[in-house]
């Protein structure tokens, strides 16, 4: 069984640019959630996708957007990058009826 | 809103010492409670969970009991190893499946000396 995978592992961007992060969910999982983990902090919920629709959103501005595809993989897009967007971005997947989420290794984004 | 509070860190212990990491929560209803562990340079791994009051989650020698009366979910291990050095996060979730948003504490760094 393949776990949650994310790409790329590391990324460096400059302020104002746009970035796309990718996530493949664990086999059998149809729900994908994205979290932002700033240095020294716990992960913060960005949003969740279920059946290709956004299904809940945390306190993040609209320049954070996402997609989910028919195979349940997902993308996180961030426009107009700011320095404070520098963080580890974690993707997690879960199966129907389960509260446990399984995390990928994350993408570390540095905005200069 | 829902929140999770973890004791301040970091924590440094000698190998074979007893470990307790405190976690308390604020939430309406009946959340499920989790401990996740993050090893250096890696994502989060589920360590253990409990879904209702008085449940005890356990894994790899770690244990935590869901105490609704004190809204706590403290993590314990009787004898830590160097390989337990990591960051530990307490978290809660009030829904399952398609609404299962996790609310995390700030995490605590554990260092175990040989």
HADDOCK unambig.tbl for C-alpha pairs under 7 A between the chains (distance, minus, plus):
assign (segid A and resid 31 and name CA) (segid B and resid 98 and name CA) 5.91 0.50 0.50
assign (segid A and resid 41 and name CA) (segid B and resid 106 and name CA) 4.93 0.50 0.50
assign (segid A and resid 41 and name CA) (segid B and resid 107 and name CA) 6.70 0.50 0.50
assign (segid A and resid 42 and name CA) (segid B and resid 104 and name CA) 5.69 0.50 0.50
assign (segid A and resid 42 and name CA) (segid B and resid 105 and name CA) 5.68 0.50 0.50
assign (segid A and resid 42 and name CA) (segid B and resid 106 and name CA) 4.28 0.50 0.50
assign (segid A and resid 42 and name CA) (segid B and resid 107 and name CA) 5.79 0.50 0.50
assign (segid A and resid 43 and name CA) (segid B and resid 104 and name CA) 6.26 0.50 0.50
assign (segid A and resid 45 and name CA) (segid B and resid 101 and name CA) 6.94 0.50 0.50
assign (segid A and resid 45 and name CA) (segid B and resid 102 and name CA) 6.98 0.50 0.50
assign (segid A and resid 50 and name CA) (segid B and resid 98 and name CA) 6.02 0.50 0.50
assign (segid A and resid 94 and name CA) (segid B and resid 97 and name CA) 6.37 0.50 0.50
assign (segid A and resid 95 and name CA) (segid B and resid 97 and name CA) 5.93 0.50 0.50
assign (segid A and resid 96 and name CA) (segid B and resid 97 and name CA) 4.62 0.50 0.50
assign (segid A and resid 96 and name CA) (segid B and resid 98 and name CA) 6.77 0.50 0.50
assign (segid A and resid 97 and name CA) (segid B and resid 96 and name CA) 5.33 0.50 0.50
assign (segid A and resid 97 and name CA) (segid B and resid 97 and name CA) 4.29 0.50 0.50
assign (segid A and resid 98 and name CA) (segid B and resid 96 and name CA) 4.95 0.50 0.50
assign (segid A and resid 98 and name CA) (segid B and resid 97 and name CA) 4.73 0.50 0.50
assign (segid A and resid 99 and name CA) (segid B and resid 93 and name CA) 6.93 0.50 0.50
assign (segid A and resid 99 and name CA) (segid B and resid 95 and name CA) 6.33 0.50 0.50
assign (segid A and resid 99 and name CA) (segid B and resid 96 and name CA) 3.92 0.50 0.50
assign (segid A and resid 99 and name CA) (segid B and resid 97 and name CA) 5.52 0.50 0.50
assign (segid A and resid 99 and name CA) (segid B and resid 100 and name CA) 5.46 0.50 0.50
assign (segid A and resid 103 and name CA) (segid B and resid 43 and name CA) 6.41 0.50 0.50
assign (segid A and resid 103 and name CA) (segid B and resid 44 and name CA) 5.70 0.50 0.50
assign (segid A and resid 103 and name CA) (segid B and resid 45 and name CA) 6.68 0.50 0.50
assign (segid A and resid 104 and name CA) (segid B and resid 43 and name CA) 5.82 0.50 0.50
assign (segid A and resid 105 and name CA) (segid B and resid 42 and name CA) 5.29 0.50 0.50
assign (segid A and resid 105 and name CA) (segid B and resid 43 and name CA) 3.95 0.50 0.50
assign (segid A and resid 106 and name CA) (segid B and resid 43 and name CA) 5.65 0.50 0.50
